[in-house]
Amino acid sequence: MLESLLIANRGEIACRIIRSARKLGIRTVAVYSDADRNALHVRSADEAVPIGPSPANESYLVGDKIIAAAKESGAEAIHPGYGFLSENADFAQAVLDAGLIWVGPKPDSIRKMGLKDAAKTLMDAAGVPTTPGYIGDNQEASFLAERAAEIGYPVLIKAVAGGGGKGMRKVEAADQFNDSLQSAQREAKAAFANDIVLIEKWVESPRHIEVQVFGDSHGNVVHLFERDCSLQRRHQKVIEEAPAPGMDEATRAAVCDAAVRAARAVDYEGAGTIEFIADGSDGLRSDRIWFMEMNTRLQVEHPVTEEITGVDLVEWQLRVASGEPLPMRQDELSITGHAIEARLYAEDPASGFLPSTGRLELFDLDDSGRVETGVETGADISPFYDPMIAKMIVHAETREEARAGLRDMIAGSAVWPVKSNAGFLVRALDHPDFVAADLDTGLIARAGDDLMPGGAPSDEELGEQANALLQLTDMPGFRLNAPPKAAAWFLLDGEPVELPVGANASGEVADELLIAEEGQVWRLSPWRVEGSGAATAGDGAILAPMPGKIIAVGVAEGDRVKAGDRLVTLEAMKMEHSLTAPFDGTVTALKASEGAQVQKDAALVVVEADEA
């Protein structure tokens, strides 16, 4: 068994590898960029080595720095995780040339599966079914257009060196082909420095089925059954599950046997995934499932396979890299229950899923299922890396139990102030088509706005929390549909909202509280209360309720004011907000000036109350 291991990665996968290595008594070495200096994976390892600036191309993607860190720390092996350098054949060879152990497939196997056109040709020779299409050296636009016509529209143009949906275009008709081809080639050239494409038949009702394979250096290859990764957004996986819903035993045997043949064709060692595309328009059938590509590494979604088989795939990787044979034979592997995984991203669905960065003031994930993460409360989410912050997995006896359990697990989690896609995931898991296992890769796009989380908490939850914030003393069961006795102005994520409150709002308000509901989180803070003794600030200090610009100042120091008089007008969130006197009194301090930009809670005016 290996004695020491360097993990050439970060975040949740680094933490995941460390956990399995520690179980086997292997000393672990982490690497980190400047942005990850205080990261969880750094503190979890037995040793950590800095490798440079925050950008990945100056740290995690620099093979020489990784190898130097292994030498410096005395590590005898390198595990690449996934992403970064995990499928870089040249890096794998450099690791071996440096006298280190590479925890992964042989460089030659990576190269053979690295280009989609070469891999497809190899699979054809191995008897693995491939999608009808054209692969070849002739990249003339007119020639490719002729091949597309022969295949029959719609077709898919796909970059041979592609991934993540880049360099990929669906073409509905012949008159769209040339423009789509040029667009795909430009994108492929920019992303992969390779503009060669292949043409495939577009599959109706496509489902993404993949098979986990594993090989060792003793000639053994097994499969660990299939996963369904059809729930995708813009070609990126969102929710994965195992086994694939609707997969009968005959079809499972056919596709898994094909995956083993594919692995044997490249003399595969270690963990790998054979990805297939299936035409699900008439259910899953063995004659409508075709090879798409091979990922020569561990997959993000590997936990669902671990959950249904009881196998630790990282442990298997380390044992195979140590020269051991596979721990189990094919006839010893079986499926138990159903597992579903969702990827929790630091991104804002309301803003087109743009990544969200900043400090995690709250990171509270429900632990009723399995959580894989590399962050914790207080961690900084930087703009330099993939925004996935956790994977949440539930294993149960049935698919419906796993779905409902994962849905409740995500709904009971809270991330703040960094935005997350948790509310989106809850809605996706609740979508009728997903519940019914009526899956294909276009489900999310078709569902559209139905999956977008709401912009505010439910009226009931908002009413309860508003009253809690005002510390009501005699109306513990208050609901918004009760007869209002007073009105309170609050800020919900910086936006003013007026809510009815109970009769005895004391005005002794807390600073703020967070409302968590269905995976979403909002900040609720008091603004002002009408119809009671409460005010914006009980001591007469008028604070900016949010960042904004002062557009009007209506008083000067020494002025007499009455309760409700406008003091300052603040422009924020594209709205004007009037800050008023909380009581009769005198302006004793004025720190606001027209045109000034102010931050939340900046003191603007102080009013001294009349003695009476």
N, C-alpha and C positions, 0 to 999 in steps of 0.2 A: 504493500500500500504506500501511496505517496506520503511523504512526511511534511511537505510544505507546498503552499499553493498561492500564487498571486492571481487576483481577480482583476482582469483588465476591463473593468466596467464600473458602474456607479448605481446608485439608487436601489430600487427594490430587488433587481436581479442579483446585485452584489450581496445584499443582505441574505437573499435566498441561498446563494451558493455557500456563503459563510456558515449558515446553519447546518447544511448537510456535511460540509467539510469538518466542522467541529464535532459532529456526531461520530465521524470516523477517526477522530484524534489527529486531524491534519492541521498544522499551523497555517493561519491565513494572513495574507498581506493584501492590504487595500492600496489603491492609488487614488490620488485626488488632485483636482485642479484648484485654483484659487477660490472659485465659487463654492467648492465643496469642502473647504477646509474644516468646517464644523459639522459635516453631514453625518447621518446615522451610520452609513456603511463604513465610514472612517473610524468611528468610535467602536463599531462592532468587531472589527478585525483585531488580530493580535498585534499587528504592526501596520503602519501606513506610511506611504512614500509620496511626496509631492511630485507632480509631473508637469507643472507649468501653468500658464494663464487660463482664464475661464473658457474662452472659445474652444470647442472640441477639436478643431483642426490645429490647435496649438498644444493640446494635451492628450485627450483620450484617443485621438486618431493618429498620433505620432508613434509609430511602432518602435522606433529606436529608443524613445523615452520609456516605453513599457518594458522593453527587454533590459534596459539599463537598471530600471527599478527592481526587476527580478534578480539581477546579478547582485545589486547592492544589498538586497534584503536576504539573500541566500535562498530564495524560493527555487524549487526544482521544477515547477510546472506552472503553466499559465492557462487559466480558463477565461475565454473571451466573453462569456455571457451571450447576449444577443445584441444586434445593432453594432455600432462602431466598427471594430475590426474582425467581428466574428466570422464573416464569410469572405475574408480577404486571403486568398491563397498565398500571395507573396509574403504576407505577415506570418501566416502559419509556417511557411518554409523558413523564414528568418528565425522564428522561435526554435525550430528544430536545428538549424545551422548553428545556433548559439549554444547547443548542447542542452537545451531545455525540453521538457515534455509538453506537447501541445494537447490540450484536452479538447479534442474535436477530430473530425475526419481528416484523412490524409490530404495534403494540398492538391494532389492530382484529382481527387474526388470532387473537391470544391470547384476546381477549374472546369471539370466536365459538366457540372450542373450550373455553372455561373452564367452561361449565356443561354437564353431560352431557345434559340434556333438549334444550337448544337445538342442541347439536352433533349429536345423533341425528336431529333434524328436518332439519337442514341436510344430513346425509349421505343421508337418504332422498331428498331432492330431487336430490342429485348422482348417484343411482344406485348408491350404496354399500350393500351388504347390511347390514341391522341386525337385532339380535336381536328376535324377536317380543315385544311387550310394550305397556305403556301409558305415555305421557308426556303430561302436561297440567296445567292449572291447578287442576282439581278435586282437592283433597286431602282430601275428606271420607273418613273411615275406611270407611263403608259402601260408598261408590262404589268406592274402591280395592279393597275386598274382592270386589266384583262383578267388577271387571276381572281380578283374580287368578284367580277361578273360571273365567272365560272362557278365560284363557290356559292354565290347567291346572296343577295342582300336580305337582311342587314349583316354587315361584317364588322370585325374588330381589328383595328390597326394597333399593333403592340410593339413597343421597343424591345429588342432582343436582350438588352442589358437593363431593362426596366425593373421597377418595383414601386409599390405605394401608389399605383395609379398614374405615375408620370410616363409620358410618352405613349399614352393609351387613348384611342378615340373610337367611339362607335359611329359607324357610317350607315345611314338609313337608305341612301339611294346613290346611284352613279354620279349624279350631278354634284354631290357633296364630297366625292372621294378626294379630289386633288387638294382642295383646301384643308381637309382633315389630315391628309398625309403630310402636307407641309407643316402644319401645326404640331403634329406628333413628332416629326423629325426635329423641328427646332427645339422642342421641349426635351427630347431625348439627348440631343447634342449638348444642351446646357446642363442637364442633370448628370449625364453619364459619360460625356465626351464620346458618344457613340450614337449615330443617328440611323443605324440599320434597324429595319422593322420587319415583322412578319405579319401575315394576314390570316385571320381565323374566322370561321363561321361564328356569328353571334348566336349565343345560346339563349333561347327563350326560357323564362322562369328559371334563371340560373341559381343553382345552390353551390356553395363553396364547401366541399367535403375534403378533409385532409386526414391522412393516416400517419400515426406516429410509428416510426421504424427505429430499430436499434441493431447495430452490428458490433462485433468484436474482432480482435486480431486473430481469432482461431477459426474464422470462417462461418461463424454463427450469425444469422440474421433473423430477427423476429419482428412482428408488428404488435402494437399495443392498442389495436382497434382504431376507430375513426372518431373525428370531431366534426361538428357542423359549425362553420364560421360564416354563415350566410348573412347575419345581421351586420351590415356595413354602412358606413357613411363616406361617400367619396372614395371608395375602394379601401378604406381603412376599417379594420375590424372593430366592432363595438361590444358585442356580446357573443360568446362562444359556448358551446355545450358538447357534452359527450354522454352517451353515444348519439349519433345523428337520429333525430326523430323520423320514424317511418322506414328505417333501414331493416329489411328482412334479412334472415340469416344467409340466404343464397347470394343476395347482392353484397352483403358484408364480406362473405368469403371471397367473392370475385374481386372486389376493389382492394381488399387487404392483401390478397395474394399478388395482385398486380403491383402493389407498393413494395412488397418484398422483392419481386423481380427487378423493380427499378433500382432498389438499393444494391442488390447483388451486381447489377450491370456496371456499377462504378466502384465495386469492391469497398463498400461503405463500412466505416467504423464509427461508433459513437451514436449520438442522438441526431435524428433527422426527421424531416416531415415531407411526405409526398403529397402535393396539393392537386386535387382534381376539381374539375367543374362538371356539374351534373345538370341535365335538363330535367327540372322537377315538374314539368307541366303535366306529367302522367305518373307522378310518384317517382321514387328512386328505383331505377332499373339498371342492371349491369351493362346493358348495351347502350346506355345514355349517360355514361360517366367516363370522362376523358382526362388524361394527364394534362396538367397545366404547368407545374414547375416543381422543383425540389428546394427546400430550405435546408442548407447544410449546417444546421445549428439547432440549439434548443429554441423552442417557440415561446412567445409571450404567454400563450394559452395552455402551456403544458400542465398547469395544475388540474384542469378538468380530467385529463388522462390519469394523473396520479390518483385522483379521488375515486375513479371508478375501477381502477386496477389494484390500488393499494401499493403501488410501486413508487419509490423515490427516484425519479429520473436523474437528478443531479448525482445522487449516490452511484447510480449505474454508470454515469459518465466518468466519475472518478475511479471506479473499479476497473472499467475498460481501459482507461488511460494508464492504469497501473499494471496492465498486462493480464488481468484476470478475464476469464470467460464470462459471458452473460450470466447473471445470477439465476435466471429462470428459462425453461424451455417454452416453446410455443404452447404446448398442451397444458402447461401449468398456469397460463394466463387466462383470465376470464373477466367478464364485466359484472359489476355489482352496482345496481342503482343508477342514478342519473346525477350529473353535475353541470352547473351553469356558472360561468364567469362573466363579470362585467368589468370594463376598464374605466376607472375613475380618473378623469382628466381635470387639470387646472385650466379650464377654458370656460368662456361665457356663451352659452347657447343664444342668449338674447342679442349678442353682438356678432352673430355669424360664426360662433365657436372660436373666436380669437383667443389665443392663449392668455391666461391671467397670471400675473406675477405679483410678488410681494411676500410679506411675512405671514405665516400661518398663525394667527393669534388663537385660533381654535381649530383643532384637527381631531375630531371625536368620531371615530368609526365604530359602528355597532360590531361587536365581536361574536355575534351568535353563529357566524360562519367563519370561513378562513379568510384572513386578510394578508396580503403580501404588499408591503410598502417599504419605502426607503426614507420617509419623512415622518415628522412628529410635530406636535405643537411647538411653535417657536422657530421652526425651520424656515428658511428663505427659499421661495420658488423663483429661480432665476430664469432669464430669457434665453439662456444658452443651450438648453437641452429639451428633449421630448417632454411635453407637458403631462404625461401620465404620472400620477402620484400614488396610485394604489390599484390593486386588483382585488376584487371581492368575489368570493366563491362559496357556493352552497352545494353540498352533496346530500341527497335524500333518496328514499326508496323509489319515488316516482318523479317524472319530469315536473308535474304540477306542484308537488311539494317543494322541489328545488326552486322552481320559478317563484312561487309565493314567498318562500323563505328568503330568497335573494332580494326580491322586491321590498320586503319589510326591513331587511338588513340595511339596504341603501337608504330607504325612507327614514330610518332611525339614526342616520349619520348626519354630522354637521361639520362644514368647512367654512371658515371665515377669517379675514375678509376676502381672501382669494376666492374667486368664483370657481364653481365646479359644474360638471355636467350631471350631477347626481339626480336632479329633478327630471332631466331628460331621460336618464336611464330608467327611473321609476315608470315614466309614461311608456317607454319602449317595452318594458316587461309587462305592462298592463294592456298593451295594444291587443285587440281581439285576434288579429292574425298571428301574433306571436303566441298568445295563449293557446290557440288552436294548432300551433306548429305548422301553420300555412306559411312557409318561409321561402324567401328568395332574396337575392342581393339588392333588389330594388324596393324592399319593404319600407325602409326609412325614408327614402326619397318620396315614395307615394304618400306616406302618412303625413309628411310635411308639418304644418303648424299644429297638428294634433299632438305631436310629441314635444312641442315647446312648453316648458313650464310656465305657470302663471307669474304675473308681475307682483303679486302681493299675497300675504297669507289669507286664509279663509276669514270671513267676517267674524266667526265665532272665536277663532284663535286670536285675532287681532284685538277683539273686544276684551277678552280675558287678560291679555298681556298689557293692554293700555291701562286697565284698572289696577293691575298689579304694580305697574310702574308708578301710578299715583298713590299707591298704598291706601286704597279705600278700606275703611274700617268696618262698615256695617252692611255691605252688599256682596258677600262672598260668592254668590251664584250669578253675578251680573252677566247678561247677554245683550248684544247690540239691539235685539228686538224688544228689550224692556223699555218702559217709558223713560226718556232721558230727563234728567234733572239739571244737567250742566253740560257744557261742551268743552272739549279740550283739543288744543292743536298740538299735534305731534310731528316729528320728522321720521319718515319711514325711508331708510337709506337716503336721507338728505332731501326727500320730497315732502312738502307739507301735506298733512292729512288731518281733517277735522273729524273727531270721534265723539259721540255722546258718552258721558260717563255718569257714575252714580251721584247721588245728592250730596255726599259728604267728602268730596275730593279735598283732601287736606292741604295739598300744595307742597307737602314734604316729599319731594320727588327724588328718585334715584337719578344718577347720571344717564344711564341707558341700560337696555337689556337686549339680548338677541332672541329672536323668534326663529325656531327651527321647525319646519313642517315639510314632510314629503321630500326630504333631501335638500331643501332650499333653506337659506338663512337670510334674515333681514335684521337690520339694526333699528330699534325703535328708541327714540329719545324725546323728552318733553320739549314743547316750544312755549305755548302759553295756554292758560285756562280761562274761559269766560264763564261767568255765573257762579264763581266761587272765590275763595280768598287766595287762590294760587296765582303765581305770576311767572314771568319768564325766568327770573332769578330772584329768590326771596330777599337777598340782601341789596337789591337795587342795581346790581351789576348786569348790564345788558351785554350778552355774549353773542358772537356770530354763530348761528346755528349750523353753518356749513361754510366751506370755502366759497368765496365770491368777490364781487366788486361793489364798492360803495358808490351808488349813483346819486344819492341825495342825502343831505344832512339838514334836518329841520330845526335844530336847536343850537344854542351856544352855551358855554359855561355860565352859570348864574341864572339861567332862565328858569321861570316857574312853569311846571307842567302839571297836567291833570292825568289821572289814570286813563289810558287808552290813547293819549296823544301820540302821534307819529314822531319818532325820534330820528330814525335812520332808515333808509331804503337800501336793501342789499339785492343785487342781481346775481342769481345763481341758478344752475340747472335750467337756463333759459326762462326763468321766471323772476318776477320782482317780489320781494318779501319785505313787508313793513315790520319794523321792530318798534314796539310801542311802550309807553311808560307803564310800569306795573301798578303804580299808585300815585297819588298826589304827592308832589315834592319839588325838589330843586336839583337841577343838573350841577353836580359838583365836579365832574370830570368828563372831558370829551376827547376821545382818542381816535375818532373816525374823521376822515377827510374824503371829500368827493374824489373819485377816480382811483382810490387806493384799493389794492388787492389784499384781502385778509384771509386768514386761515380759520378753520373751525375752532370755536371757543375763544377767539381773540376778544378781549375786552374792548367794547366800543364806547359805551356811555355808562356813567354811574349816576343814579338818581338817589338822593337822600330823602327819605320819607318825612312828611310833616310829623311833628311830635304827636299831634292828635291821633 
